[in-house]
Amino acid sequence: MSFCKWVSFVLIIHLLNSCQISSSSSLTSNGFSQIPPKFLALAKRDDFFDWMVGIRRKIHENPELGYEEVETSRLVRTELEKMGVSYKYPVAVTGVIGYVGTGQAPFVALRADMDALAMQEMVEWEHKSKVPGKMHACGHDAHTTMLLGAAKLLKEHQDELQGTVILVFQPAEEGGGGAKKIVEAGVLKDVSAIFGLHVTNQLSLGQVSSREGPLLAGSGFFEAKISGKGGHAALPQHAIDPILAASNVIVSLQHLVSREADPLDSQVVTVAKFEGGGAFNVIPDSVTIGGTFRAFSTKSFTQLKKRIEQVITRQASVHMCNATVDFLEEEKPFFPPTVNDKDLHMFFKNVSGDMLGTPNYVEMQPLMGSEDFSFYQQAMPGHFSFVGMQNEAHSPMASPHSPYFEVNEELLPYGASLHASMATRYLLDLKTSSPNKSYQKDEL
């Protein structure tokens, strides 16, 4: 080989190597805007992707309900230990709090929920739930996996973090208020901001969605026992029928929204549980009904709660029945509305735009679903968003809380890299905007 050809060959190899993205390359070598696409490229590596898929499938096969996530949290701790990431456990019963970075302020938090739902999986596939009556039907297996992926990305670039990233592996989002217990544990007291992601089948793979301000409704649950007097169905005049009373209660509850609420102030009251009687010819002594109520403002939520109790007890008395109402606040605490911080939303749009392109951000309309992520937002600035997973070549995917719910695992690199990008960029932005501020007194 001639000298010129040899030089040309060396130059070509050098250029190829410089174009490759390795875990050791600097994230900020070409500016902050290159951090998200670099993280995404790293997360899409075959070995990285296969590792995340394996974790997600292990979690999916072994679903655990709220505050029972013993094996899930053990898996999380094992993976953090392999990475060399320190953590606290237990927090809020089964929660795990990890730490990556300098160990000093400023602090930014990333959150994933770990719990499953009490329902039977109907999807037949190799990694179907092995636990009868329990299923990851809301994507929390993917959320946990994506946060572990982010932890790995952040650990690989720990020297470039301008502060500390707190990894919140939270139990009991599905009605148990695990976020509330995390906040009460005091492990996030010095956090400047917190970010959360949720998978969705309503967006295509590579798209994200959110909005500034109110995003998800506040929610509560109620259960009522309506008691009458049992008797023979052929002789109703000798009984006091709680089924008739409960039926009228349900109809009256619907008037709270249609007749009392401002049409421009979205509210929902749904009775989804009705239990009473076990025979065709017997009027039971009592009936139990239960449901949920939602609103976007604290004022509307409080008013709904008050009127639900009034309607149930007074409508029951019209039918000579007695009623007691339980709002289950200990078991299922009220969730406040999820309200995104204005500045954090602009930050999210910038970061996601750098990663996916501005057209792949979709402005979201407020949704009557609820999230206990709102407890974090009451304690600190927070931002919640959705990451798409619908494959256009695939038939429409089932919605969350369906026994046919599936996760497109191709989304895992997107969620992991978005988490990592938001944390890294947020700390860098703080450093840039407040270069002279000292955080040395705040340590883990």
N, C-alpha and C positions, 0 to 999 in steps of 0.2 A: 504494500500500500504506500503511495507517495505521501510526502510530508503534508502537502496541501489537503489531500483527501483525509489524512489522519486528523488534521486540525478541524476540518469541516465535520468529521464524525464526532469528535469530542464536543464541539459546539452544539451539535444537534442533541446529543445525549444530555448536555447541561441544560439546554432549553426545555427538554422534555421533563427532566427532573424538577426544574423550577416551577413548572406548571402543575405538577402533582400536588395534591393537598395531603399533607401528613399531619398526624396528631401533634407533631412537635413544631409545626410552622406557627409564626406569630399571627394572632388574629387581627391585629391592628396595623399590620405592615402597609396596607393600602387604604387605611381610613376606617372609621367606625362602621360605615355602611356595608363593609365587606364581611363583618362578623356573622350576620345571619346566613348568607349563602355558604360561607366556609363551614359553619356548624352543620348546615343541612348536608353538605357534601360528605362530611365526616360521618354523620349518622346514617347515610345511605351506603356506606361501605358494606360489603357482603358479610364480613365477620361481625360487624356491629349490628346489622339488621337481624342476622340469624340469632344472635344472642338475645335481642329484645323479643323476637318472636317466641323463642323458647321460654322466656320468663312469663310472657303474657299467657301462654298456653298452660303452664304449670298453675298459675293463679286461677285461670278459667276452670280448670278441671277440679279445683278444690275451693269452691266458693264458701265464704263465711259471712254470717250476718253481723250487724252492728255490735261492736264491743266483744265480738267473738273471733276477731281476726288474728288468732294466735299463730296459725301456720303462715298466713300471709305476712304478718309482721316479722316472723322468723326468717322468711325468705328475703325480705327487704334488708334485714340486719346482716344476713350472710353476704348479700351482694355488696352492701356498703363496706363491710369488713374486707372483702376481696379488693375493693378499690382503695382502701386505706382512708375511708371517710369516717370521721368520728360521729357519734350520735348519742342521743339520750333515749332511754327506754326503761320502763313504760311511761308514756305521757297520755293522759286521758284514756286510761285503761289499757288499750292495745296500740296506741299511736307511737310512731317513731319520728324523732326530730334529728335530721342530719345537718352537718356543717361543712362547708367547703370554702376555702379562702384564707384570709389573713387571721381570722379569729378575732378581729377587731371591727369596730364600726367604720363605715356605715353598714347596715344590715338590710338585705332585701330577701323576701321569702317567696318560695314557690310551693304550691299546694296540690296534692293529689288525694282523692278519697279511695278507700280500700274495700268497702263493704259490698256485699251482694244482696240480692233480693230473695224473698221467700216465694219462689215460684219454680215450676218444673220446666226445664229446658226441653223444647220440642225440635230443636235443630239436630239432625242426625249427622255427626261428623266424628272424626277420630278423637278429638279432644273435648267432647261433650262433658258437661258437669258429671262428676262421679258421685255427687251427694244428692240423693232424692229430695225434691222439694226446695232446692236452692240453686240459684243461677246468677251469673253476672249478666244481667239484662239491661244494664245502664252504662256499660263501658268502663266501670271502675278498674277492671283488670288492665285495660289499656292505659288508663290514667296513671296507675301505679307504675306500670312498665315505662311510660314516657318520662316520668320523673326520675326513675332509676337511670334511664338513658341520658337525661340531662345531667344527673350527678356524675356520670362517667365522663361526659364531654367537659364539664366544668373542672373535674379533677385533673384531666389531661392538660388543662390550661390554667391551673390554679395560680401559677406565678403571675398571670396577667390580670387577675381579679383585684380590683381596687377596693376591697372590703370583704364582707362575708355573705355567702348565700346560705340561707336556712331552708332546708328541705323538709316540708311538712307532709308526712305520710299519715293521713287522718282517718280515724275510724268513724263509723256510724253517721254517714251523711244522710242515709235514707230514713229520715224522720227522727233519728236519735240525737241530733244536735251535737255531733262530735266536735264541730268547729267551736261551739260555745265552750266546751270543756278544754279545748286546746288554748283558747284565749284566757280562760280562768286559771290555767296552769302557770301563766306568766312567762312562757318560753318565747313569746313574741313581743315583749314589752318595749324593746328598743328598735323594732323594725320600722323602716321608713316607708315601705310599700310591700304589697303582696299581690301575686298574680296567680290566677287559676285558669285551667283549660277544661273543656268538655268536648267529647267527640259528638258528631252529629251526622245523621244520614240525610239531612236537608241541604247539605252543601257538597259540591264535588271535591274529590281529592285535590289538595293543593289550594283550597280556598279557606278563608277564615271569616268570622262574622262577630260583630259586637255592636255596641252603641254607647254613647255618652249618657250619663244619667240613669234613670230607671230602666232596668233590663228585665228583671224577673220579679214576680209578685211576692209579697209577704204571705205566709200561709200558717194555718192552724188546723187542728183536728177537733172533732167533738163526737161524743157518744152519749146517747140518751136512753134511759129505760122508762118506758111508758107502761104503767101498771093499771090494770082494770080488775075484772072478776071473771074467771073462767066459767065455762058452761057448755051445754050441748048446743051444737050448731043449729039444731032444729028448734031450739027454744031461746032465741037471742034476748027475749024480754027478761029472762032470768039472769043474764050475764051483763057485764060491762065490757064492751068489745075494744081491746087495746089496738087491734089491727086497724079498725075503722079510724080510731083516733090518730094512729101513726100515719095513716094514709093522708088524712087532712093536714097533719103537721107538715108532711113532705111538700104538699101542694102550696101551703102557706109560706114555707121557707123560700120557694122560688119567687114569691112576690117581693122579697127583700131587695133583690136586684132589679127586677123588671119594673117595680112601682116606687121604690124608695131611693135607689141609687141614681146619681147623676149619670146619664148615658155616656158622658165623656170621661167618667171616672171608672175604669174597668174593675169589675168585681165578679166573683164567682162563689156560689154556694152549691155544693153537690152532695147529695145523700147517696152513698155508694154501698151502704150496708143495711140490710133489713133481715132481722132474725126473729121469728115468732111462730110458735106452733109446730106440731109434728104429726098431726092427724088431719084428715079431711073433714071430720065431723065434730071437732072440738075447738071451741073458742079458747085461746090460751089466757093465762093469767097476766102475761106481760109480753112486751115486744121490745127489742133493742134495735135502735137505728144508729147509724154513724156516718160521718162524712168529713169533708174538708171545706174550708172557706179561704178565699184569696182576695187580696187588695194591694194596690200600689202605694197607698199612703197609710201612715200610722193612724190618722184620724178615721179613715174609712174602715180600717181593720178593726179598730176598737168599737166602732159603732156596729159593725156586723156581728161581732162577738156578743155584744149586749143584746141585740135584737134576736139573735138565734136562740138565746136562752129564754127570752120573753115569749117568743112565738111558740116554742116547744112546750113550756110549762102552762101557758094560758090556753093554747089550743087544746091541749090534753084535758084541761079542766072543763072546757066546753062540752067534752064527751064524758064527763064524770070520771075521768082518769087522773092519776097522779103521775108526775114526771120529774125525773132528776137528770141534770145535765152535767157531764164531766168533760172538760176541755183537755184532759190528758197532758197537762203542762209538764209534769215530771217525766213521764215516759216519752212524750213527743213535744218538745218545747216549740213555742211559736217561732217561726223563721221570719226575720225582718225582710223587707224588700231588698233585692240586690241592686245597688245603685253604683254605677261606675264613676270613678273620679275623672273629672274633665281633663286634667293634665296627663294622667296616666293613659287615658284613651287616645289622646293625640300621640303619645309615646308609642303605644301599641300599634297604631296605624303606621307610624314611621318604620318600626322594626319589622312588622309583617310585610310592609311594602318593599323593604330592602330584600327580604327573603323570597317573596312569592310574586312580587310585582303589584303595583297599586290596583290594577283591575281585579285582582283576586281577593280584595277586601270587599265584603258585602255588608252594607248597612242593615242591621237587624231591627225589626219592630219589637216592641215590648211583648213579653210572653208571660202567660199566666202560670207557668211552671215556677217552682221555687227552688232555692239552693241555700244550704246553711253557710255557704261562703260569705253570706251577708253578715254573719257574726264578726268575721275578720274586718269587714268594711266599717263596722261600727267602732272598731278599736283603732283603725289605721287606714290610710288611703289604700284602696284596692281596685283591681280590675279583673273582670271575668269575661271570657270569650269562648267561642266555639270553633272547632277545627273539623273541616269536612273530610268525609271518607267514602262518599258515594262514587263508585266506579261506573262511569257512563256506559261501559260495555256490559254491565251487570244489571239484572232486573232490580227494580226499586227495593232498597233494603228496609227491613221492618224497623219501626220506631222503638225508642227505649221503652222498657217495661213490658215489652211483648215477649212471649215465650219463643218467638222466632227471631229475636234480635241477634244480629251478627256484627262483628267488627272486621272491617277491611284492614288487615295488618299492614298494608302499604302506608297507612297514615302514621305509623309509629315514629319514623324518622322526622316527620314534620312536627309532631308534638314535642319530641325530645329536643330538637334544635331550636324551636320557638321558645320553649322554657329557658334553655341555656342562653339564648340570645338576649332575651328580655332582662335576665339577671345581670349578665355581663355588661350590656349596654347601659342599664340603669346605674350601676355602680360607676362606670366610666363617665356618664353624664353628670353624676353628682360631683365627681372629682373635678371635672372640667368647669362646672358652674360655680363650685365653691373651693377653689384651689388652696385657699389659705385656712380653711376651717380645720380645726384639730379634732380628731375623734379618739385620741389615744386613751382617754379615760374609760371609754366604753369597751369592755372585753367580755368574751364568753365566760 
